[in-house]
Amino acid sequence: MDLAEIVRVMRRRWYVLVPGVLLTVALTVGAYLKVPVTYTSQSTVVLLNSKKATVAFDGNPYLSTQIALNGMADSLARNLNSDGAVAHLKSQGATCATAAKLADNAMGPLLWLTATGTDKAAVLATDKLLTTYAAERLDQFQTEQSVTQAAMIRMATIVPPQNPVAQTKTRYEYLALAAVLGLVMSLVATFYVEARFRRPGPRQAGAAAGLGADRTPAGEPDVPRDRAEQPPAAQPGPARQAAVEPPSERSGRSSAVPAARKAPSWSVPSGGLDRDALEVGALEPDPTAPPSVSGSPGAPQAAPETSGPADAAGYDGMSGGDAAGTDAHRFV
C-alpha cells in the first residue's frame, strides 16, 4: 500500500477519520487546560570552613577549603530530603515539593536547594524556607556533637532563591502524547472499517475460484491442471484415452494379458515359409512350398559353398539357424 492508496482510503472513510481527528483535538485542548504549569525556584549555598581553620588565611574562609566539607555537604543534602525534614517544612508553611542535592560539576561543597509547585508565590516562599532551614540543620548537627562556636562549619548563600520559572517541557510532552495517541487511534479505526467493508476485487475473486478448482475430488485420478483444462480431443493419446474411457473399463483393460504379436518379417528366412502365417508357435514350413535347394523332399539340404567365415555365418543365420532365430524373436 502506497501513499496514494492511504489517501484514497482516508477520503473514502472520512466519516470515521473526521470524528477521530475532532476527538483528538478536544483531548489535546483538554490536556492543555487541565495540566497545570509547573514552576521552579532554586537557590545555591556553600559550606565554609570554621573561623579557627581560617586563621592562617587571615580569616578568609574562601582560601581554606577541605575535602571534609564535601562530605558534610552530602550529609546535609540527604538530611534535607528525609521525611522528617519535609514534615518540618510543611509545619512551617511550605506547600510545595522540595529537593536538595550537590551542585552539578561543582568544584567545592555547593548545594542546590529547589522548590517546585504550580503557584509561583508559594514556590518562592517554600524555597526561602528551605534555605533558612538548611542553615539551621547544619548548626544542629554540630551542636549535637558539642562543637565549639569557633570550630563550627558555616554556611553562606551564593545564589538566593530565584523567581519561579515555568517548566513547560513536561506539559508539552503530555500534549504531544495525547495528540499522537488520538491520531493513531483514528487511523486504526479508519483502516479497520475499510477492511471490514471492502469487497473482493476481480483478482481476488479469480484467485478464490482458482483455489477451489485446484481441488481434485476423492477417487478421481490426479491429472495435471494443463491437461485437465484441455478437451479430450486435444490431449495426448494415453491421456485422451484415460479421459474418454470410464474408470471401470480402464482398470479391467489394464489387468488383461497382452496378446501375442507376430514375429517381424526380417527374422523369417527367404524361402518356403508363409510370412502371413508366421505367429508365435506356428513356424512350421509349408509342405506345398518348393524346396529352396534342389533335392528330394525331406532330405537334408546342403549348405552352399562359402568363401569365408562371414558367408558361413550369414548362411547359418538364414537356414541352419531358422529355429533358433525365430525362437529369439518371439514376443509375449
N, C-alpha and C positions, 0 to 999 in steps of 0.2 A: 504494500500500500504506500503510494507516494503522497506528496503534499497536496496535489490536486484532488486526489481521492478523499483525503481527510477534509478538505474544504467542502467538497460536494456533500459528504455525509453531514457535516455540521450545518450546511444550508438546508439540507433535506429534513433534518431533525431539529429545526430551530425551536420548535415548541418544547423541546426538552432542554436545550442548551440555554436559552434565554432565561427561563426561571432560575436555573442553576447559577448563572452569572449574577442575576439580581440578588439572589440569596447570598452569594459570596460578597458582593458589595455591602450588603446590610451587615453581615458578620464583621467585615473589616471596620466599618464605621462604628459599630457597637464596641469592638475591641479598642478602637481609638478613644472612645468616650469613657469606657469603663476602666481601662487600665490607667491608673494614675501615673503622673510624672514623679520620678524619684529624684530627690535632692541629696547632695553630699557636702559635708563641711569637714575640713581637715586642719589639724594643727601639728606642728613638729616641735619636739622638746629634745634636749640633750642633757646627759648626765655629766656633771663636773666633779673634779677631784676636791678633796676637803681643803680647808684653809691650812691645816698643818702640813699637807703634802705639797702645797704651793709656796712654801716659804723660800725654797731655793730658787724659785722663779719670780721672786718679789710679789708674791700673792696673785700672779696671773694664772687662773685655772686653765686657760686655753693652751698654755705652754706645757702643761703637765697632764699627759694622758697615759692611762694604764690599761692593760688588757682586762683587768678585773672589772673595769667599768662596763665593758661589753657584756660580760656575764650578768652583771647586776641589771642592765637594761633588758636583757632577755627574761630574767626572772620577774621583773616588774610587769612586762607585757603579758606574760602568762597569768599573773595575778589579776590584772585588769580585765582579762577575758573570762574570768571564772564566774560561776553563777552568783557567788556572794557579792562580787563587785557589781554585777548587773542589778541585783536586788537593791543594793545600797543606792545606786544612781537613780533607780525608779522611785525610791523613797524620798530622794532629794528633788524630784520633779522632772526627771528625764523621761521623755515619751518616745524616743527613737532608739534604733539599734546602734550599738557602739562596738568598736573594734580597736585593738592596739597591736602593733607589730613593729619589728625592726625595720627601719627605712631601707628601701632597696638601694643597693650599690653604695651603702654608707661607709665612710672611712673612719667613723667613730661611733660612740654609743648614742645613736639617734633613734627616736621613736616617732612613729606616725600614730596619731590619735584621731579616729574618724567617727563621725556620727552620720547616720543615713535615715531618711524618712521622706514622707510626702508633703510635710508642712515646712516651709522654709524657716519660719521663725522658730519652730520647735527644734529643728535640726541645729540651728546656730546655738540655741540655748543649751542643748544637750552636749554639744562639743565643748562649750565653755565649762560646763560642769565636769566633764571627763578630764579636761586638762588640769583643773584645780584638784580633782580627786587623785590624780596620778602623783602630784607633788606630796599630797597628804600621805598616801600609801608608802612612798619612799621614806618619809620621816618615821612612819610607824614601824617599818622593818628594822630600822637602825635603833630606834628606841627600845624595841623588844630585846635587842642584843646588847643593851647598855652601852651603846657607843657614845663617847663624849661629843659635845657640840662642835669642838674644833676638828674632830676627825670624821664628821659625817659627810657623806656624799651629797652634793647639792644638785638641784635641777634648774635649768634655765629654758625659757621658751624661745625657740628660734623663729618659729612662724606661728603667730597667734591664730585662733580659729578664723577660717576664711568664710566669706559669704557663701551660702549654699549654691551649688552648681547643679543644673538639671542633668540627669543621666538618661538620655533618650535611647541609648543603644538597646537596652532590654525591651523597651516599649516597641521600638521598630521591629525587633526580632519577632515579637508576638504578632504584630500586624502582618508581617511578611508570611509567617507561618499560616495564619488564618486565610490569607489570600490564595496562597499556593494550594492549600488543602481544599478550598472551595472550588477552584478551577479544575483540579484533578478529579474531584467527585463529579463535577458537571460533565466533563469529557467522558468519564467512565459510564455515566448514565446514558449519554448520547449514543455511544457505540454499542451499549447493551441493547438499547431499543432498536438500533439499526440491525443488529444481528438477529433479533427475535422476529422482526417483520420483513426481513429481506427474502424475496422469492428466489428460488434457484434459477440461474440463467440457462441458456441453451447448452452451454458446455457442461455445466453441472448435471443437467438432465441427461445429456448423452452419455456422460461418464457413469451415471447411475444405471442407465439401461445397459451399457456395456458390461457392467459388473454382473447384472442379472443374466445376460446372455452367455457369459462365460461359464456359468454353472452347468455341468452335464448331469442329466437325470440318472438316477440309480439304475443299473442294469444295462445301460447303453454303452457301446464301445467308445473308447477315448479317441476321437478323431481330431486332428489339428484344425485350428479355427479357420485357416485359409482354405483348407479342403472342404470343411463343413459348409462354408458360405457359398461354394461353387455348386452349380446344378449337377446332377448325376452324369449328364452327357459330357460335361467339360472336365470331369475328374479323370485321373489315370485309370488304366484297366482294372487292377485289383481293387482300388478304392471305389470305382464306379460299380463293380460287381457286388462289393460289400454293401454299397448304399442301396442297390436295387433289390437284392435278394433278402428275404426275411432271415432273422437270426436262426430260426429252426432249420431251414434248408442249408444255410451256411455251415452249421455245426454238423449236420448229417453228411454233407458232401466232404467236409474236411476229414471225417473219420473213415471214409471208404478207402479200399485198397486201390492204388492206381493201376490202370490196365497196362498189359504188356505192349511194348512197341516193337515195330518191325526192325529187323536188322538193317543197317544202312547199306545202300546199293554198292558202295565202293568196297565192302567186305565180302561180296559174293564173287566166286570165280566166273570167268567169262564164258564158260561152256557148259551146256547140258542142264542147267538149273533154271527153274521158273522163278524169275525175280518177283513176280506178283504174289507167289505162294510162299515166299520166304518169311516165316514168322518164327517166333521163339518155339522151339520144339518141333519144327516142320522143315528141316533142312535135308530131307531125303531127295536124291536125284530123280528126275523124271525118266521112267523106263522107256518112254516113246521117243526121247530125245536121242539124236545120233551121237555116237561117241566122238569125243574131241580128237582122239588119236586112233589111227587105223588099227584094227584087230578085232578079234571075236568079242561078242558082248560078254561082260562079266570077267574077262581076262584082265590081269593087272596091266596097267598102262606103263610103258617105259618112259623114263624121263628123257627129254631131248638133250642133244649134245649141248654142253655149256662151254663157254670159252674161258670161264674163270669163276672164282668164288662168288662174285657179285651176281652172275647169271644163275648159279645154283641156288643162291639164297632167294632170288626172285622167283624161280620155279617152285621152290618149297612153299613160298608164300601164296602161290596161285593154285597148286594142285595137291601136293602131299600134305600141306598144312591147312586144307579146307576145314576139316573138323575142328582143329584147334583154333583157327581164326574165327570161325563163326561162333564157337563157344565163348571166345573172349569178347565178342560184341553183343552178347545177349543183354538186354535191359529188362529189369524187373521194376 
